[in-house]
Each structure stands twice: as structure tokens, then as C-alpha cells.
Amino acid sequence: MVLKDYLLMIRLPNLFTVPSNIIVGYITLQGSATNGLSISLPLVIFSSCLIYTAGIIFNDYWDIETDRREGRLRPLVSGSVTKKSAMILGLSCLVLASVVSAYVGLLTFLLSSIVILIALFYDFKLKRTRVASITMGSARASNVLYGASPVLFGGLFESEGVQRLTIESVCVFVYVVAIMLVSAREAGAAQSNPKWLFVPTLLISIVVIVMITSVIFGKYKTDLLGNLAILILIICFAMYKLTKRSKPEIGSDQIQNLVKILVLCMVILDSSFVSGISGLFFGTIVAFFIIPGIILSRLLYVT
């Protein structure tokens, strides 16, 4: 089925983790969701989804030989989607994303260009290097800033908003680095010793500590803790299942499943910040983005 091949290629479930990044950045400098949302928010979300889609496409495009050697039956490897079609679709997404961001404003266009460059450098050159996790973390953190771009000039004069934006960007960066460290184990041999999980777990713990501390110091409402508790429970349960497995070794399928859970939980992470700014009601609305991601992840792969 041609449509399914294209949906597999763009990792459709992952796209539902993108809007929450943008919403966090926007609401942080807007002050609150109750202050009103402009047309620029859905436009930036749409643009960001296009950039993310292009990044995924070019990731497979430039990685086709590696995927073939590792036995990954990606649509480009199997030939169900041609390289020419992938290139056309990827470039079209980037062009449309740039047009939409330019319509929103000059600063939004400049930030979209930065996100695009980071994504392309990662896909083309940096994916197999030691800075791969840092690059991907920077791309996601930049996405939060990208969400704030329509209201960035006004928000820069609000010190509390800038502090929150910094906390959110750093937390997203560290969280994504943790995901990348886990993901790096997917293609390797089966893992008999779970000690390699120590660093990713430590990084996620640091994110949790920073968020709780931010609430204690009054940077966010206590509503943040409700969503954060859900995030902690999901990740702890996933880690427990992985380490308390019946088989003596952790296979690539188990690692891939953990990566899937961590990726989808980015929505819960973002929703925690939204709850901390605008209240639990709005945070819960953002958290609902995880539902289509979960449903689609049962039909289409995430990583």
C-alpha cells in the first residue's frame, strides 16, 4: 500500500510529539493560554511538523545504505518509496515550511532556518558522530524557541518568561539526549548488562529534579507536578519491565519499545510545563496529543 509506505517513512506517530514543543514555547512568553491564541500558533505548529517530516525523510535518504546493511526494511530500502519521490517530498516540506514561517514573521523565519540547518546537518553528517545526541537535543530545544518566536520580541522584556523558556529548553535538550543514548543501542548486539541505562536514567532524573525545583522556587504552578507524576510513573514502569525481563539479554526490540515510550512521553513532559503556566486543564489538553501517537504506534513504527 503506497500511502502506508509514505506514513512509515515519515514516522507519523512521531509527528504528534511536535505540536507540544511549539505550544510550550508560545504559551511561556504569551503568559498563559487564557490570554488568547493568535493564528500564528497553528501556523508555526504546521511549519514545525513540515520541518520534522523533512528531517525524517532525509534521515532515511542519506542513511539508506546503512539501513540496508543493518537489515532495516525502511520504505526507501525496500523500494516501495523511490529516492526521487522522497527527495521531492522532503524539499517540498522544507520550502512550504519556510514560506509559512516567513508569513508569520521575520524572526520566525530565521528560527525555522536554524532548525532546518540543524536537522539537515544531523541527517547528512552528524548522525554517526559523537555529537549526534547533542545535535538532536539542540534541534528539539530549538523547536521550543521556535514556538516562542511569534511573541519573542515582547516576551524578552518579561524576565520570568525568559527564565521559564530557558528551563524548558534545557529540560527538553537533556531529555532528548537521554533518548538518543538509549536509541544508540538499538542497532547493536543484545545487551546482557543493563548498566548502560545508568546515564540516560541519570539525565532524565536531572530533568525531573529541575522541574520540581522550579515549582518550589515559584517559577511554575504546582499543577506541573500532576503531569510530571504521570511522566515519572510511565518511565519507571517501562524501565522496570526492561530490566526485570524474563530473558537474560535485552534485545533490540525491547530497546526500540523503550525508545518509543520515551519519544511519545515528550508530550507529557511538555504538558507538564503548560500545566505549570496555564493550569492543569490546559496541560491535560496538550497531553491528549499522545493519544493518536499511541494508537498509530501500534500500526506504524516510531524509530
BELNOR-V675380 format. One record per pair of residues at least 12 apart in sequence whose ideal C-beta (glycine too) atoms are under 10 Angstrom apart, sorted by the first residue. I is the first residue (numbers start at 1). J is the second residue. Records with the same first field share a line. If there is no record, write none. Layout:
BEGIN
I=J, J
END
This chain:
BEGIN
1=80
2=75, 80, 81, 85
4=75, 80, 299, 300
5=74, 75, 76, 78, 79, 80, 81, 85
6=57, 75, 80, 81, 85, 86, 89
7=75, 296, 299, 300
8=60, 73, 74, 75, 76, 78, 80, 81, 299, 300, 301
9=53, 56, 57, 59, 60, 61, 74, 75, 76, 80, 81, 85, 86, 89, 90, 300
10=49, 52, 53, 54, 55, 56, 57, 60, 75, 81, 86, 89, 90, 93, 300
11=52, 53, 55, 56, 57, 59, 60, 263, 296, 297, 300, 301, 302, 303
12=53, 56, 292, 293, 296, 297, 299, 300, 301, 302
13=260, 263, 264, 290, 292, 293, 294, 295, 296, 297, 298, 299, 300, 301, 302, 303
14=49, 52, 53, 56, 260, 263, 264, 266, 293, 296, 297, 300, 301, 302, 303
15=48, 49, 50, 52, 53, 56, 289, 292, 293, 296
16=49, 264, 266, 267, 288, 289, 290, 291, 292, 293, 294, 295, 296, 297
17=52, 140, 143, 263, 264, 265, 266, 267, 268, 269, 270, 289, 290, 293, 302
18=45, 46, 48, 49, 50, 51, 52, 53, 140, 143, 147, 266, 267, 270, 289
19=41, 42, 44, 45, 46, 48, 49, 147, 267, 270, 286, 289
20=45, 143, 144, 147, 172, 266, 267, 268, 269, 270, 271, 273, 274, 283, 286, 287, 288, 289, 290
21=45, 48, 52, 140, 141, 142, 143, 144, 145, 146, 147, 168, 169, 172, 266, 267, 269, 270
22=41, 42, 43, 44, 45, 46, 47, 48, 49, 143, 144, 145, 146, 147, 148, 149, 150, 270
23=37, 41, 44, 45, 144, 147, 267, 270, 271, 273, 274, 278, 282, 285, 286, 289
24=143, 144, 147, 148, 164, 165, 168, 169, 171, 172, 269, 270, 271, 272, 273, 274, 276, 277, 286
25=41, 44, 48, 111, 141, 142, 143, 144, 145, 146, 147, 148, 149, 150, 151, 152, 155, 164, 165, 168, 169, 172, 270, 273
26=38, 40, 41, 44, 45, 144, 146, 147, 148, 149, 150, 151, 152, 155, 274
27=41, 147, 148, 151, 161, 164, 270, 273, 274, 277, 278, 282, 283, 286
28=144, 145, 147, 148, 151, 155, 158, 160, 161, 162, 163, 164, 165, 166, 167, 168, 169, 273, 274, 276, 277, 278
29=145, 147, 148, 149, 150, 151, 152, 153, 154, 155, 156, 158, 160, 161, 162, 164, 165
30=147, 148, 150, 151, 154, 155, 158, 161, 277, 278
31=151, 154, 155, 158, 160, 161, 277, 278
32=274, 277, 278, 279, 282
33=274, 277, 278, 279, 281, 282, 283, 285, 286
34=278, 279, 281, 282
35=151, 278
38=104, 150, 151
39=103, 104, 150
40=101, 103, 104, 105, 108, 147, 149, 150, 151
41=104, 147, 150, 151
43=100, 101, 103, 104, 105, 108, 150
44=97, 100, 101, 104, 105, 108, 111, 112, 143, 146, 147, 148, 149, 150
45=100, 146, 147
46=96, 97, 100, 101
47=93, 96, 97, 98, 99, 100, 101, 102, 103, 104, 108, 109, 112, 115, 146
48=97, 100, 101, 112, 115, 143, 146, 147
49=93, 97
50=90, 92, 93, 94, 95, 96, 97, 98, 99, 100, 101, 112, 116
51=93, 94, 96, 97, 98, 100, 101, 112, 113, 115, 116, 118, 119, 120, 139, 143, 146
52=93, 97, 115, 119, 139, 140, 143
53=89, 90, 92, 93, 94, 97
54=89, 90, 91, 92, 93, 94, 95, 96, 97, 116, 119, 120, 123
55=90, 93, 94, 115, 116, 118, 119, 120, 122, 123, 136, 139
56=90, 93, 119, 123
57=76, 81, 85, 86, 87, 88, 89, 90, 91, 92, 93, 94, 123
58=86, 87, 90, 91, 93, 94, 119, 120, 122, 123, 124
59=74, 90, 119, 120, 122, 123, 124, 127
60=72, 74, 75, 76, 77, 81, 83, 86, 90, 123
61=74, 76, 81, 83, 86, 87, 89, 90, 123, 124
62=120, 122, 123, 124, 125, 127
63=76, 77, 123, 124, 127, 128
64=76, 77, 83, 86
65=77
66=127, 128, 187
67=187
69=187
70=186, 187, 188, 252
71=187
72=186, 187, 301, 303
73=301
74=301
90=120, 123
93=116
94=112, 113, 116, 119, 120
97=109, 112, 113, 115, 116
98=112, 113, 116
100=112
101=113, 115, 116, 146, 149, 150
104=149, 150
105=149, 150, 151, 152, 153
106=149
107=146, 148, 149, 150, 151, 152, 153
108=146, 147, 148, 149, 150, 152
109=149
110=146, 149
111=142, 143, 145, 146, 147, 148, 149, 150, 152
112=142, 143, 146, 149
114=138, 139, 142, 145, 146
115=138, 139, 140, 141, 142, 143, 145, 146
116=139, 142
117=139, 142
118=135, 136, 138, 139, 140, 141, 142, 143
119=135, 136, 138, 139, 142, 143
121=135, 138, 139
122=134, 135, 136, 138, 139
123=135
127=180
132=177, 180, 181, 183, 184
133=173, 176, 177, 178, 179, 180, 181, 182, 183, 184, 200, 203
134=173, 176, 177, 180
135=176, 177, 180
136=173, 176, 177, 179, 180, 183
137=169, 170, 172, 173, 174, 175, 176, 177, 178, 179, 180, 203
138=169, 172, 173, 176, 177
139=172, 173, 176
140=169, 172, 173, 175, 176, 177, 179, 180, 266
141=166, 168, 169, 170, 171, 172, 173, 174, 175, 176, 177
142=169, 172, 173
143=169, 172, 176
144=165, 166, 168, 169, 170, 171, 172, 173, 270, 273
145=165, 166, 168, 169, 172
147=165, 168, 270
148=161, 162, 164, 165, 168, 169
152=165
160=218, 219
161=277
163=214, 217, 219
164=214, 219, 220, 273, 276, 277
165=273
167=207, 210, 211, 213, 214, 219, 220, 273, 276
168=210, 211, 214, 220, 269, 270, 272, 273, 274, 276, 277
170=206, 207, 210
171=204, 206, 207, 208, 210, 211, 214, 269, 270, 272, 273
172=207, 266, 269, 270, 273
173=203, 207
174=202, 203, 204, 205, 206, 207, 210
175=200, 203, 204, 206, 207, 208, 231, 262, 265, 266, 269, 270
176=203, 262, 263, 266, 269
177=199, 200, 203, 204, 207
178=197, 199, 200, 201, 202, 203, 204, 205, 206, 207, 235, 262
179=200, 203, 204, 258, 259, 261, 262, 263, 265, 266, 303
180=200, 259, 262
181=196, 197, 199, 200, 201, 203
182=196, 197, 199, 200, 201, 204, 242, 255, 256, 258, 259, 261, 262, 263, 303
183=200, 255, 256, 258, 259, 260, 262, 263, 303
184=196, 200, 255, 259
185=197, 200, 250, 252, 254, 255, 256, 258, 259
186=251, 252, 253, 254, 255, 256, 258, 259, 303
187=252, 255, 256
188=252, 255
189=249, 251, 252
190=247, 248, 249, 250, 251, 252, 253, 254, 255
191=242, 249, 250, 251, 252, 254, 255
192=247, 248, 249, 250
193=249, 250
194=239, 242, 243, 244, 245, 250
196=250, 255
197=239, 242, 243, 250, 255, 258
200=235, 239, 258, 262
201=235, 236, 239
204=231, 232, 235, 236, 239, 262, 265, 269
205=232, 235
207=228, 231, 269, 272
208=228, 229, 231, 232, 235, 269, 272
211=224, 225, 227, 228, 231, 269, 272, 273, 276
212=224, 225, 228
214=273, 276
215=228, 272, 276
219=276, 277
220=272, 273, 274, 275, 276, 277
221=275, 276, 277, 278, 279, 280, 283
222=275, 276, 280
223=272, 274, 275, 276, 277, 278, 279, 280, 281, 282, 283, 284
224=271, 272, 273, 274, 275, 276, 277, 279, 280, 283
225=272, 275, 276, 280
226=271, 272, 275, 276, 280, 283, 284, 287
227=267, 268, 269, 270, 271, 272, 273, 274, 275, 276, 280, 283, 284, 286, 287
228=268, 269, 271, 272, 273, 275, 276, 283
229=268, 272
230=265, 268, 271, 272, 287, 290
231=265, 266, 267, 268, 269, 271, 272, 287
232=265, 268
233=268
234=261, 262, 264, 265, 268, 290
235=258, 261, 262, 265, 268, 269
237=261
238=254, 257, 258, 259, 260, 261, 262, 265
239=258, 261, 262
241=254, 257, 258, 261
242=254, 255, 257, 258, 261
255=303
256=301, 302, 303
257=297, 302, 303
258=303
259=302, 303
260=293, 294, 297, 301, 302, 303
261=294, 297, 302
262=302, 303
263=293, 297, 302, 303
264=289, 290, 291, 293, 294, 296, 297, 302
265=290, 293
266=289, 290, 293
267=286, 287, 288, 289, 290, 291, 293, 294
268=283, 286, 287, 289, 290
269=287
270=283, 286, 287, 289, 290
271=283, 284, 285, 286, 287, 288, 289, 290
272=286, 287
273=286
274=286, 287
275=287
END
